[in-house]
Amino acid sequence: MSILSILEPASTTTPRPTVARLVTGSVPATVGSDLLVPLADGRVTDYANFDHGASAPCLESVRASVEAALPSYASVHRGNGYASRITTQWYEQARAEVHAFVGGRADDQVIFTRQTTDSLNLLAHVVPADATVIVFESEHHAALLPWPADRTVRLAAPSSPTEVVTNVADALRAAPEGPRLVVVTGASNVTGEIFPIAEIAAVARAHGARVCLDAAQLAPHRAVDIEQLDVDWVALSGHKLYAPYGAGALIGRADWFDAADPYLYGGGATTAVTGDAVVWATGPARHEGGSPNVIGAIALASACAAITKHRDAIEQHERSLLARLRTGLAQLPGVTTYSIFAEDADRVGTVCFTIAGLSSTLVSAALSAEYGIGVRDGKFCAHPLVGHLLAGSPEHGTAVRASLGLGTTREHVDRLVNAVRTLATSGPRTEYEDTAHGCQPVADPRDLQAPRIW
């Protein structure tokens, strides 16, 4: 019997009870799991969030941590009042929590940033002037673009994990003498496939090179351990880790940090300033100029603690849902899914697909308006990779990405598969038009204006 014949019909009136959100074990609860959204036909349904890869919802435990911190919120490090002392302790405890979350070495620094993009730009700022940077064109733009063009080697998108390692080895062998840095993603933000990080690090070590791991898409779903992987830096984002309070982190070796000029000139980055000289701080403070995002750091640490506590349940939850989603989509005529390596490659909960004859923009609009499903369409800030993957599909320049997470249920997966099947066989139920706000139903009856909440 086909799996499609036993999929449950999508609920379009009443959200499922909270207990139905758990596949096995216990996963952390998210804020907004009971969100109801309007449909173009006048009905209301619970929101099926398949856009975790862009920004994950806030964990309930993270919200509770932030609310607990707010009454005594104050500046850190430079105040002696009670609130400042308490807040400083929480800020440094957050640094320790993030350090533990990625299995940092004893002397690794944790520098709080805005997000992965900021972290990788910080690393680009401290890379020695004579360093060669090696990066795959399959990377997210955040990892692809910050490096000096005249000292960057861009490798073509690989076709297998073996080719990843071989190409890195060849590039390092051909690189000039001097410092060398390999920048690689942990999991593709387009296809979810996991790269062979430990093997890359071993090759880098053999050639005296360093490795930076972009863990933005990996850390929310799988454990990351700096020592075990033998990488030099890890970059991650709070908004991918269910802590959407504007903080990220760059964790790793201190020598390049301490040797470079501060990332931000200002208060906190100095130890002494006179009329003709400045003594810059060493350690994380050197690159955390200005008043830091304390609440963001606390939120990030709270999320790291929750994910660590529930890691096994999270992985089991996501593996089950991903298998159900990929099996369902694979049986749909006219639907093509994409992989960098192969269909059986290990991956986190992300699927990239197209529907024959339908633009990705129309597909995402119809999924939202007709089924209450949120996906991402476009090139996902990975233009070279999407161009490579879709090269054999001339009718498509962009794709649809469905990325699941803690807010996803079996019913959501079944609803998405059924919706894609209907779109592939019958097309949208209503007529759509391109507007200044994107593709929307003609005479859309939904009220999509967001009144101010302050």
N, C-alpha and C positions, 0 to 999 in steps of 0.2 A: 504494500500500500504506500502511495506517495505521502510524504510528510505534509504536503499541501492539503491533502484530503482530510487530515485530522487536526489542522490548525483551528483554534477557536476563533469565532467571529470577534471583531474588534468591539470593545465596549464604547458606546457613544453617548451614554447618559450618566452613569454613576461610576466614580472611581472605585477601584478595588480596595478592599481592606488593606491596612498597612502590612499585615502578616503575609500577604501574597507577594510582597516585594522581595521576600527572601527566598533564594533558590535552595541553599543549604547553609547550615550554620547561621552565624549572625554577622551582618555587615552594618557599618555605621549608618545612621539615618541622616537624610539630607533635608535641608530647608526647601520648601516648595514642592515636596513630593505629592501634595494634594492640590497642586495648581490646576485650575479649570480654564479651558480656552474655548472661545466661540468658533463655530464652523460656518462656512459660507451658506449652508442650508438652514441656519437658524438654530441648530442643535449646539449643545455644549458637551465637551468631553475632557477627561483628564489629559494632561500634556504628556506626550511621549517624547522625552528628550534624547535625541541621538546626536547631540552636538557637544558631548563632553570633551572631545578633542580640542575644541576652541576654548571653552571655559566651563569648568565643572561647577555644579551648585555648591553652596556652602554646607558643610557638615553642621548638624545641630550642636555637636560638642564644640565646634569652633565658635559658633555664635555664642554659646554659653561662656566660653573662655574670654571672648572679647567683652561681653557684658560684665563679667566679673572684674575685668581690668579697668574699665572706664571710670568708675568712681574715684580711683586714686591715680588716674592717668596724669603724668607730668613729664617734663624733660628728663633726659637720662645723662648720667656721668658728670654733670656740672652743677648739680643742685644738692644741697644738704638737708632740704626739708624732707619730712616723712614720705610724702607722696613721691618725690623724686627718687629717694633711696629705694622704695619698694618697686617703682617702675624700672629702675636700673637693674635691680635683681632679676626681674622677669625678662628683661631684654637680653641679659647675658645667659639666663637659663634657656631662653629660646635659642640662642646661638649653640649652646651645648646640645639641645635636643635635635637640631638640624644636623649637627656634626655626627651624632649617633645614628641618625636616620640613614645616612649614606655610608656608614662604616668608616668614618674618617680616621686617618692616622693621628697619632698623638700630637704631632706638630702641624697638622693641617689647619689653615685659617678658614673661618666662615665669614664671608663678607655679605651683608644684606644688600640687596639691589631691588629694582622694581619688578623684574621678571627675567626670564631666560635671555631675551634680547639684550637687556641691560647688562646681564652677567657676561655675555659673550663679547659685547662691546668693551666692557671693562677689561677682559682678558686681552682683547686686541690692543688696548691702550698700554698694557704692561709687557707685551711680547717684545723681546729685544729687537733692536733696529735691524740686526743682520739675520734674523730668523727666517726660515722658510716654512710656510704653512701649507699643509696638504689637506684638501677637503673634497668630498664627492659632490658632483652637481645634483645629486639626489637629496641634498640637505634642505631643510627649511631655510628661508632667506636669512633668518637670524644667525645661523651658523655659516651661511654661504658668503655673506656680503661684508662683514666688518674688516676683513683682512686686506692689507696693502696689495694692490693688483700686481705690482712688479715683483712681489715675493711670494705669491700664492700659486700653487699648482692645483688646478681643478681637474679632478678625475671624472671620467664619464660614469654615468649610472651603471652600477654593476649588475650582472645577471645571476649571480649566485654568491653565497657566503664565501666560498672558496676564492672566487674572483675578487671579492672585497680585500681579502688578506693578501693575495698575490699582487694586486694593483698597488696597495699601500707599500708593500715590500719593494716593488720595482721603482716607485716614486722616491722612496727614501734612498735607495741605492743610487739614483741619478741626481739626488739633491746635492747642492754645494755644501762645503764644510760650514760648520756653525750650528747654532741652535735650530732645532726642527720641531714643529708641532703638528700633530695629526688631530683634526677635529672631526668627530663622527657622531651621528645620532645613535641613541640607544634603540629607539623604535621609530619607524617612519611615521610622520604625521599624516601621510597620504594613505598608506596601505596597512599600517600597524606592524609591519614585519620587523623582527628583532635582528639587529646587526651583531656579528661575532666580536664583541668588544674585547674579551679576554685574549682572543687570538690576535687581534689588531695590536693590543698593548704588548704582547710578547714580541711581535715583529718590530714594533717601535723600540722596545728596549734593546733588541739586538743591534739596532742602528743608532743608538744613543739619542733617540727622539722621545718627546713627551706626547701625552694624549689628553685631550679634553673631551669629555663625554657630555653631549647634549641630552640630558635625561628628562626633558620637559614631558615627553610622551611616555617614557618608560616608568619613571618613579611612581606615578599614581597606580600602576598596575602590577609591577614586579619589584622585588627587592633590588636595591642598588648597593653594592659594597665596594668602596674605593680600594681597600686592601686586597680583596679577593680578585677583583678585576685588574688590579695593578694599573689604574689610570692616575693621572696627575691632578685633574680637576673635574668637578661635576657641576653643571649648571642646571637649575630647575626653577619652576614658577609656582607660586602659591595658587594662582587662579586655575592651574591644571590639577592641583592637589586638594581641591575642595576648600580652599582658603582664599576667597576672592577679596582680599583686603590690600592689594597693591604691593605685595612683597615677593621677592624671589631671593635666590642666594647663589653665590659662586663659592665652592668649597674646594680647597686644595693647597698645593705647595706654596710656601710663603716667599721664596727668594725673589721671584720675578715681581711680586707685589711690592716688596720692600725696596727693590732697586729702582722702581719707576716713580715718576712724579705722581702726585695725587690725582685721582680720577676727577674729584671735585675740590676746588680750592675754597677754603672757608673754615669756619669754626669747627672744632673737633678734630680736624686733620693736622693740627699743629701742636707742638709742645712749647714753642717760644717764638715770638714775633718782635723784632726791634725795628728801628728806623731803616736799617739796611740789610737785614737778614731774616730768614725764616728757617726754623728747625721743624721739619715735618715729623709727624708721629710715625711709628712703625706699627705693624699689626693691622687688624681690621680698621681701626680708626683712620688710618692714612687715606683710605678710599671711601669712607663713609661721612664725608664732610657735610656740615649742616645738621639740623635736627632730624634724626632718622625716623622712619616709619615704624614706631614702636608697636602700634596696634597690629600692623601687618606682620611684623616679626612674631608676635605672640600668636596670631592666627595661624601662621605657617607652622610654628612649633606644635600647636595643638593638633593640627591636621596630621603632622608627621607621627605624633604619638598615637593617634587613633588608628591610622593606617597600619603602623607597626603592630599594634595590639590585635588587629583583625586581618592581618595579611593573608592567612590561609583561607579564611572565608571569602575575602574579596577575590582572590584568584579563582577559587572554585565557582563563585557566583558568575564571574565574567567569562570564564572558559565555557561554562554551560550555555550561557546566552549567546556567545559568539558562535559556537558550533551550531546552535539552532538557527541563527541568522544566516550563516554561510550556506548551510544545507538547504534552507528554504530558497535563498536567492539563486543557488546553482541550478535549481529545477525550473526556473522561469524562462520561457522562450523570449528572445529579444533582449535579455539582460546580460550584460558582460561585466564581470568583476576583474580587478586588476591587481597584479602582484609584481614586485620588483624581482623576486627570486623565483618562487614556485608556489603553487596553490597549497602545498603541504608545509610551507615554511612556518615556523613558530611565529606567533604574532600576538599583539594585544588586541583589545576589542574595537578595531577599526576596519571598515570595509569601504572600498572605493568602487563605484559602479556607474554604468550608463545604461540608458534604455534606448533601443533603436528607434530613430524617428522623433525623439523628444529631446529638447534641450535640457541641460541640467537645471537651468533657472526655472523652467516651466515645471519640471519634476518637483523641485523643492517647494515651489509655490503651491502646487496641487497637494502635496503631502501635508502642508501646513493647513491650507484652507479647507480641505475636504476630509482630512483624517486626524488633525491635531498632532501631527508629527513634526518635530524640528530636526532638520538635517542641515548640512552645509553644502553649498554648491560653488564651483569655481575652480581655482588652481591652488588654493590652500596655502598661499605664501610659499609655494614650491614649484614655481613655473617651469624650470627646466625638467624636473622629474615628471610632472603631469604631461608636458609636451612629449617626453620620451615614452611614457606609458600609453598615451593615446595616439601615437604616431600612425598606427595601423588602422585607426578609426577616423577617417577624414571628416565624417559628419559631426564629430564631437571635438570641440576645442577645450571643453571643460567637463568636469565630472561631478558626481554626487558623493558625499562622504557621510557615512553613518558611523558615529562613534558612541559606543555604549559605556556605561559606568554604573555607579552605585544607585543612580536614580532609575535604572532600566529594569523592567519586569519581563516575564515571559509573554504576558499579554501585549506589551509594547512591541516585542519582537514579532509576534504573530501578526499584529496590526500592520507593521511595516511591510512584512512579506506579502500579506494579502493586498495591501495598497499598491505596492509595486507591480504585483501580478495584474491588478485591474488596469493600472496605467499602461502596462506593456501590451495588454490585449485589447483594451477598449478606449484608452486615452482618458483625459480628464473629464469629469462630469459636467464642468461648466466652462465658459469661454474666459480666456485670460488676455490681458493686455500689459504692455510694458509701460510703467509709469516712472515718475521721478523717484519713487520709493521702491522700485523693483517690480517684478512681475506680480500682478494681482488679478483676482477675478473682476470681470467687467461688472459694474454696478455692485461692488462688494458691499454686502449688508453689514459686515462686521464693523464695530467701532474700534479702530486700531489706534486711536489717539490716546496718548498717555498723559493724563493730567499730572500736574506736579504733586509730589508726595511730601512736600515740605511747605 
